Amino acid sequence: MSRPAASPVSAPQLDDQPSRSGILYAVGAYTLWGFLPAYFLMLLPSGPFEIVAVRIFFSLAFCALVITITRAWPAFIAIVRQPRLLFTMGLAGVLIYVNWQTYVIGATSGHVVETALGYFINPIVTILLGVMILGERLRVAQWVALGISVIAVGVLTVGYGSVPWIALILAFSFGLYGFVKKRVGRSVDAVSGLTLETLWLLPVAAVQVIVVASTSPGLALGSSGAVHVVLMIGAGVITAVPLLLFASAAKRLPLIYMGFIQYVAPILQFLFGVFILGEPMPLERWLGFSLVWLALIVLSVDLIRTARAGRMRVAEAV
Protein backbone atom coordinates (compact mmCIF):
# COMPACT_ATOMS: atom_id res chain seq x y z
CA MET A 1 0.00 0.00 0.00
CA SER A 2 1.33 3.50 -0.76
CA ARG A 3 -0.58 6.44 0.49
CA PRO A 4 0.63 9.70 2.07
CA ALA A 5 -0.32 10.07 5.70
CA ALA A 6 -2.01 13.11 7.15
CA SER A 7 -0.25 14.04 10.35
CA PRO A 8 -2.59 14.47 13.33
CA VAL A 9 0.07 16.30 15.36
CA SER A 10 -0.53 19.77 14.03
CA ALA A 11 -3.76 21.67 14.43
CA PRO A 12 -6.15 20.88 11.60
CA GLN A 13 -7.10 23.50 9.09
CA LEU A 14 -10.77 24.13 8.56
CA ASP A 15 -10.67 27.43 6.76
CA ASP A 16 -11.91 25.92 3.52
CA GLN A 17 -15.16 24.06 3.13
CA PRO A 18 -14.87 20.53 1.70
CA SER A 19 -15.84 20.07 -1.92
CA ARG A 20 -18.04 17.18 -3.01
CA SER A 21 -15.48 16.15 -5.63
CA GLY A 22 -12.74 16.16 -2.97
CA ILE A 23 -14.73 13.80 -0.76
CA LEU A 24 -15.42 11.50 -3.73
CA TYR A 25 -11.72 11.45 -4.66
CA ALA A 26 -10.71 10.67 -1.07
CA VAL A 27 -13.32 7.95 -0.59
CA GLY A 28 -12.33 6.46 -3.94
CA ALA A 29 -8.64 6.38 -3.01
CA TYR A 30 -9.11 4.82 0.40
CA THR A 31 -11.73 2.35 -0.85
CA LEU A 32 -9.32 1.09 -3.51
CA TRP A 33 -6.60 0.78 -0.86
CA GLY A 34 -9.07 -1.10 1.33
CA PHE A 35 -9.59 -3.76 -1.35
CA LEU A 36 -5.88 -4.30 -2.04
CA PRO A 37 -5.70 -7.54 0.05
CA ALA A 38 -8.42 -9.09 -2.12
CA TYR A 39 -6.59 -8.00 -5.26
CA PHE A 40 -3.27 -9.43 -4.12
CA LEU A 41 -4.90 -12.75 -3.28
CA MET A 42 -6.11 -12.92 -6.89
CA LEU A 43 -2.45 -12.73 -7.98
CA LEU A 44 -1.66 -16.13 -6.46
CA PRO A 45 0.18 -18.42 -7.23
CA SER A 46 2.66 -15.56 -7.61
CA GLY A 47 4.55 -15.12 -4.35
CA PRO A 48 4.95 -11.79 -2.52
CA PHE A 49 8.41 -11.05 -3.93
CA GLU A 50 7.28 -11.64 -7.51
CA ILE A 51 4.15 -9.53 -6.91
CA VAL A 52 6.12 -6.57 -5.54
CA ALA A 53 8.69 -6.77 -8.34
CA VAL A 54 5.94 -6.74 -10.98
CA ARG A 55 4.18 -3.98 -9.07
CA ILE A 56 7.33 -1.86 -9.31
CA PHE A 57 7.79 -2.53 -13.05
CA PHE A 58 4.24 -1.75 -14.06
CA SER A 59 3.82 1.19 -11.66
CA LEU A 60 6.83 2.77 -13.34
CA ALA A 61 5.40 2.02 -16.78
CA PHE A 62 1.99 3.47 -15.87
CA CYS A 63 3.53 6.63 -14.37
CA ALA A 64 5.71 7.10 -17.46
CA LEU A 65 2.57 6.82 -19.60
CA VAL A 66 0.76 9.41 -17.45
CA ILE A 67 3.71 11.81 -17.64
CA THR A 68 3.82 11.36 -21.42
CA ILE A 69 0.08 11.97 -21.84
CA THR A 70 0.14 15.05 -19.61
CA ARG A 71 3.39 16.27 -21.21
CA ALA A 72 4.99 16.60 -17.79
CA TRP A 73 8.49 15.34 -18.70
CA PRO A 74 10.09 18.81 -18.39
CA ALA A 75 8.83 19.11 -14.79
CA PHE A 76 10.04 15.58 -14.03
CA ILE A 77 13.50 16.25 -15.49
CA ALA A 78 13.69 19.48 -13.46
CA ILE A 79 13.20 17.42 -10.29
CA VAL A 80 15.83 14.87 -11.36
CA ARG A 81 18.35 17.69 -11.80
CA GLN A 82 18.01 18.63 -8.13
CA PRO A 83 20.23 16.22 -6.13
CA ARG A 84 18.47 16.89 -2.83
CA LEU A 85 15.06 16.00 -4.24
CA LEU A 86 16.46 13.08 -6.24
CA PHE A 87 18.11 11.38 -3.25
CA THR A 88 15.22 12.22 -0.94
CA MET A 89 12.92 10.34 -3.29
CA GLY A 90 15.42 7.48 -3.19
CA LEU A 91 14.98 7.32 0.57
CA ALA A 92 11.21 7.46 0.10
CA GLY A 93 11.56 4.59 -2.36
CA VAL A 94 13.37 2.44 0.23
CA LEU A 95 10.69 3.11 2.83
CA ILE A 96 7.78 2.43 0.48
CA TYR A 97 9.49 -0.76 -0.68
CA VAL A 98 9.64 -2.01 2.92
CA ASN A 99 5.98 -1.06 3.27
CA TRP A 100 4.89 -2.71 0.01
CA GLN A 101 6.83 -5.91 0.61
CA THR A 102 5.62 -6.29 4.19
CA TYR A 103 2.05 -5.53 3.17
CA VAL A 104 1.97 -8.09 0.35
CA ILE A 105 3.57 -10.74 2.58
CA GLY A 106 0.87 -10.09 5.19
CA ALA A 107 -1.98 -9.98 2.67
CA THR A 108 -0.99 -13.26 1.00
CA SER A 109 -0.09 -15.22 4.14
CA GLY A 110 -3.28 -14.98 6.19
CA HIS A 111 -2.41 -11.80 8.13
CA VAL A 112 -4.83 -9.30 6.57
CA VAL A 113 -6.20 -8.32 10.00
CA GLU A 114 -2.68 -7.51 11.17
CA THR A 115 -2.07 -5.35 8.09
CA ALA A 116 -5.26 -3.45 8.98
CA LEU A 117 -3.90 -2.97 12.49
CA GLY A 118 -0.79 -1.37 11.00
CA TYR A 119 -2.82 1.32 9.29
CA PHE A 120 -5.08 1.82 12.30
CA ILE A 121 -2.06 2.65 14.47
CA ASN A 122 -0.32 4.65 11.74
CA PRO A 123 -1.74 8.00 12.99
CA ILE A 124 -0.42 7.15 16.47
CA VAL A 125 3.01 6.33 15.04
CA THR A 126 2.96 9.60 13.08
CA ILE A 127 2.49 11.45 16.36
CA LEU A 128 5.33 9.48 17.96
CA LEU A 129 7.64 10.25 15.05
CA GLY A 130 6.73 13.92 15.36
CA VAL A 131 7.97 13.85 18.95
CA MET A 132 11.08 11.75 18.26
CA ILE A 133 12.23 13.40 15.02
CA LEU A 134 10.78 16.91 15.05
CA GLY A 135 10.67 17.46 18.82
CA GLU A 136 6.99 18.44 18.64
CA ARG A 137 5.06 19.02 21.84
CA LEU A 138 1.90 16.99 22.27
CA ARG A 139 -1.41 17.94 23.77
CA VAL A 140 -2.70 15.96 26.74
CA ALA A 141 -5.17 13.99 24.60
CA GLN A 142 -2.39 12.94 22.26
CA TRP A 143 -0.29 11.65 25.17
CA VAL A 144 -3.33 9.71 26.39
CA ALA A 145 -3.81 8.20 22.92
CA LEU A 146 -0.14 7.20 22.82
CA GLY A 147 -0.40 5.55 26.23
CA ILE A 148 -3.52 3.61 25.24
CA SER A 149 -1.80 2.48 22.04
CA VAL A 150 1.24 1.16 23.92
CA ILE A 151 -1.10 -0.87 26.15
CA ALA A 152 -2.95 -2.09 23.03
CA VAL A 153 0.28 -3.33 21.44
CA GLY A 154 1.08 -5.18 24.66
CA VAL A 155 -2.33 -6.83 24.71
CA LEU A 156 -2.05 -7.75 21.02
CA THR A 157 1.41 -9.21 21.61
CA VAL A 158 -0.17 -11.56 24.15
CA GLY A 159 -3.06 -12.29 21.75
CA TYR A 160 -0.78 -13.06 18.80
CA GLY A 161 1.71 -14.96 20.92
CA SER A 162 4.42 -12.67 19.53
CA VAL A 163 5.02 -9.02 18.72
CA PRO A 164 2.75 -7.97 15.79
CA TRP A 165 5.76 -7.20 13.61
CA ILE A 166 3.81 -6.88 10.36
CA ALA A 167 1.58 -4.17 11.84
CA LEU A 168 4.50 -2.32 13.45
CA ILE A 169 6.69 -2.43 10.33
CA LEU A 170 3.78 -1.18 8.20
CA ALA A 171 2.99 1.64 10.63
CA PHE A 172 6.57 2.84 11.08
CA SER A 173 7.66 2.44 7.44
CA PHE A 174 4.60 4.35 6.26
CA GLY A 175 4.94 6.94 9.00
CA LEU A 176 8.56 7.60 7.99
CA TYR A 177 7.54 7.61 4.33
CA GLY A 178 4.93 10.27 5.08
CA PHE A 179 7.58 12.28 6.97
CA VAL A 180 9.99 12.14 4.01
CA LYS A 181 7.23 13.11 1.56
CA LYS A 182 6.29 15.98 3.81
CA ARG A 183 9.87 17.26 3.68
CA VAL A 184 9.74 17.63 -0.10
CA GLY A 185 6.27 19.15 0.13
CA ARG A 186 4.94 20.56 -3.12
CA SER A 187 8.33 20.42 -4.81
CA VAL A 188 7.49 16.93 -6.10
CA ASP A 189 4.03 16.12 -7.48
CA ALA A 190 2.38 12.74 -6.89
CA VAL A 191 3.13 11.22 -10.31
CA SER A 192 6.74 12.42 -10.46
CA GLY A 193 7.29 11.23 -6.89
CA LEU A 194 5.99 7.73 -7.55
CA THR A 195 7.94 7.61 -10.82
CA LEU A 196 11.21 8.44 -9.05
CA GLU A 197 10.52 6.05 -6.18
CA THR A 198 9.86 3.13 -8.53
CA LEU A 199 12.83 4.14 -10.72
CA TRP A 200 15.11 3.85 -7.69
CA LEU A 201 13.56 0.44 -6.93
CA LEU A 202 14.03 -0.91 -10.45
CA PRO A 203 17.32 -2.74 -9.61
CA VAL A 204 15.69 -4.31 -6.55
CA ALA A 205 12.77 -5.51 -8.66
CA ALA A 206 15.14 -6.94 -11.27
CA VAL A 207 17.09 -8.88 -8.62
CA GLN A 208 13.86 -10.24 -7.13
CA VAL A 209 12.63 -11.44 -10.51
CA ILE A 210 15.98 -13.18 -11.22
CA VAL A 211 16.02 -14.86 -7.80
CA VAL A 212 12.38 -16.00 -8.02
CA ALA A 213 12.90 -17.26 -11.58
CA SER A 214 15.95 -19.29 -10.53
CA THR A 215 14.24 -21.01 -7.60
CA SER A 216 11.42 -23.55 -7.60
CA PRO A 217 8.61 -23.21 -8.65
CA GLY A 218 9.86 -20.15 -10.56
CA LEU A 219 7.86 -17.21 -11.92
CA ALA A 220 4.09 -17.63 -12.10
CA LEU A 221 3.77 -14.70 -14.53
CA GLY A 222 3.28 -16.13 -18.02
CA SER A 223 2.54 -19.64 -16.82
CA SER A 224 -0.75 -19.14 -14.98
CA GLY A 225 -3.06 -18.04 -17.78
CA ALA A 226 -4.00 -14.82 -19.55
CA VAL A 227 -6.22 -13.53 -16.73
CA HIS A 228 -3.33 -13.79 -14.29
CA VAL A 229 -1.10 -11.80 -16.66
CA VAL A 230 -3.72 -9.04 -16.94
CA LEU A 231 -4.12 -8.92 -13.16
CA MET A 232 -0.36 -8.73 -12.65
CA ILE A 233 -0.11 -5.84 -15.12
CA GLY A 234 -3.02 -4.22 -13.30
CA ALA A 235 -0.97 -4.26 -10.09
CA GLY A 236 0.85 -1.21 -11.41
CA VAL A 237 -2.39 0.60 -12.17
CA ILE A 238 -3.94 -0.30 -8.81
CA THR A 239 -0.84 1.19 -7.18
CA ALA A 240 -0.84 4.49 -9.06
CA VAL A 241 -4.56 5.32 -9.45
CA PRO A 242 -5.40 5.63 -5.72
CA LEU A 243 -2.35 7.85 -5.24
CA LEU A 244 -3.52 10.17 -8.00
CA LEU A 245 -7.04 10.25 -6.49
CA PHE A 246 -5.50 11.05 -3.11
CA ALA A 247 -3.48 13.91 -4.59
CA SER A 248 -6.64 15.38 -6.12
CA ALA A 249 -8.51 15.01 -2.84
CA ALA A 250 -5.75 16.62 -0.80
CA LYS A 251 -6.02 19.78 -2.92
CA ARG A 252 -9.77 20.03 -2.28
CA LEU A 253 -10.25 18.91 1.34
CA PRO A 254 -9.17 20.36 4.69
CA LEU A 255 -6.80 18.15 6.68
CA ILE A 256 -9.41 17.06 9.21
CA TYR A 257 -11.58 15.45 6.52
CA MET A 258 -8.62 13.55 5.09
CA GLY A 259 -7.79 12.42 8.62
CA PHE A 260 -11.20 10.85 9.13
CA ILE A 261 -11.59 9.35 5.66
CA GLN A 262 -8.22 7.57 5.95
CA TYR A 263 -9.85 5.00 8.28
CA VAL A 264 -11.96 3.67 5.39
CA ALA A 265 -9.02 1.54 4.18
CA PRO A 266 -8.12 -0.32 7.40
CA ILE A 267 -11.82 -0.78 8.25
CA LEU A 268 -12.40 -2.52 4.90
CA GLN A 269 -9.25 -4.60 5.36
CA PHE A 270 -10.30 -5.60 8.87
CA LEU A 271 -13.79 -6.64 7.72
CA PHE A 272 -12.33 -8.57 4.79
CA GLY A 273 -9.87 -10.41 7.01
CA VAL A 274 -12.38 -11.31 9.74
CA PHE A 275 -15.60 -11.98 7.82
CA ILE A 276 -14.41 -13.07 4.36
CA LEU A 277 -11.12 -14.84 5.08
CA GLY A 278 -12.20 -15.96 8.55
CA GLU A 279 -8.93 -15.01 10.26
CA PRO A 280 -9.02 -15.85 13.99
CA MET A 281 -10.02 -13.08 16.40
CA PRO A 282 -9.68 -14.40 19.97
CA LEU A 283 -10.68 -12.25 22.92
CA GLU A 284 -7.18 -10.79 23.32
CA ARG A 285 -7.20 -9.48 19.77
CA TRP A 286 -10.66 -7.95 20.12
CA LEU A 287 -9.48 -6.25 23.32
CA GLY A 288 -6.31 -5.00 21.63
CA PHE A 289 -8.18 -3.64 18.61
CA SER A 290 -10.76 -2.05 20.92
CA LEU A 291 -7.97 -0.19 22.72
CA VAL A 292 -6.56 0.99 19.39
CA TRP A 293 -10.00 2.22 18.35
CA LEU A 294 -10.37 3.97 21.73
CA ALA A 295 -7.06 5.75 21.12
CA LEU A 296 -8.31 6.85 17.68
CA ILE A 297 -11.54 8.16 19.22
CA VAL A 298 -9.49 10.20 21.70
CA LEU A 299 -7.45 11.60 18.81
CA SER A 300 -10.56 12.36 16.78
CA VAL A 301 -12.25 14.24 19.63
CA ASP A 302 -9.06 16.22 20.19
CA LEU A 303 -8.88 16.95 16.45
CA ILE A 304 -12.44 18.30 16.40
CA ARG A 305 -11.94 20.40 19.54
CA THR A 306 -8.70 21.87 18.17
CA ALA A 307 -10.38 22.65 14.86
CA ARG A 308 -13.26 24.44 16.57
CA ALA A 309 -10.86 26.43 18.72
CA GLY A 310 -8.94 27.43 15.60
CA ARG A 311 -12.12 28.59 13.86
CA MET A 312 -13.11 30.64 16.91
CA ARG A 313 -9.72 32.35 16.96
CA VAL A 314 -10.02 33.15 13.26
CA ALA A 315 -13.54 34.53 13.76
CA GLU A 316 -12.39 36.70 16.67
CA ALA A 317 -9.46 38.01 14.67
CA VAL A 318 -11.81 38.98 11.84
Disulfide bonds with the S-S distance in Angstrom:
none
